[in-house]
């Protein structure tokens, strides 16, 4: 395998009720790799900014502010101006 590639493994249990529909779905997909990439891209695009807050940076007295972006699904990103 090339050093430029990353490999991840997905484990599903054929006896677990929750996994059975997932197994059935991926068995019907012709190109599993492209299917997963499309799902990840869709997930990234669906994360929308719902709130922007500018707050003074309390760790220094330089007057810098940090911006908190509140993303859907409870994921918070913090960007600090330098």
Secondary structure, DSSP 4 states (H G I P E B T S, - for coil): --TT---------TT-HHHHHHHHHHHT-S-HHHHHHHHHHHHHHH--EEEEEEEE-TT-SS--EEEEEEEGGG-EEEEE--
